[in-house]
Amino acid sequence: MAIRLDDLCINGYKIYQDDAGFRFGTDAVLLAWFAGTKKFTKAADLCSGNGVIPIILSTHSCCKEATGYEIDFNQVELAKMSAKYNKIEDRVSFFQRDIRKTDTDGCFLHGYFDLVTANPPYMTKDSGLVSDSLGSARTELTCDLADVVSAAKLLLKHGGRFCMINKPERLTDAICIMRSSRIEPKRLLLTAAKQGKKPELFLIEGIKGGKPGLFCEPLMEIYGPDGKYTEKLEEIYGRK
């Protein structure tokens, strides 16, 4: 690994990343913000990578503990290093685990969390070429959307929230899988690079055991006409 320490630009925290491998982007920051707009006490993050989402969630005063589950050993080690560096090991923890074994692996605490987040691989196995260094982070090689939602269902308390980010072409899959798992889609937000462009990502929130009724929020634009982050993005990054 080619390790570097980057500024997270949130709460003064820094994060270790593999310069030659997967590095977090705006999508992770958006998901942590989207999930953190409502109170929670215990959060779990699936497909956690280098731990950026649990680390951001830990900045909320309501957060008592945030747990990240990731299958890649190297990414888990980076996440642990970041937690130690930022001195948040008392409320942020990371485990190398296969979320496809959530039902049998005792490390997964069933019905324990009131929030579960996921920034899963966006592409299906048949979507094209797979990168050697980023394959499992971008393509469903070690888990698919159904695995992610199934794990969230087991980890959540009744009435708990599941928040996920993905590509618009996976929205139908997400809604169908969530509903079949009794995680009712309740809130949807689409994001576009800038005004006049088609949506590039969606964020969705579901409630375990919730009643039907989906609220669609206004489209969020990432960049303004000047090519810089919009005021909303600056606010999300804590600069406003």
Buried (B, 14 or more C-beta within 10 A) or exposed (E): EEBEEBEBEBEEBBBBBBEEBBBBEBBBBBBBBBBBEBEBEBBBBBBBBBBBBBBBBBBBEEBEBBBBBBBBEBBBBBBBBBBEBBEBEEBBBBBBBBBBEBEEEEEBEEEBBBBBBBBBBBBBEEEEEEEEEBBBBBBBBBBBBBBBBBBBBBBBBEEBBBBBBBBBEBBEBBBBBBBEBBBBBBBBBBBBEEEEEEBEBBBBBBBBEBEEEEEEEEEBBBBBEEEEBBEBBEEBBBEE
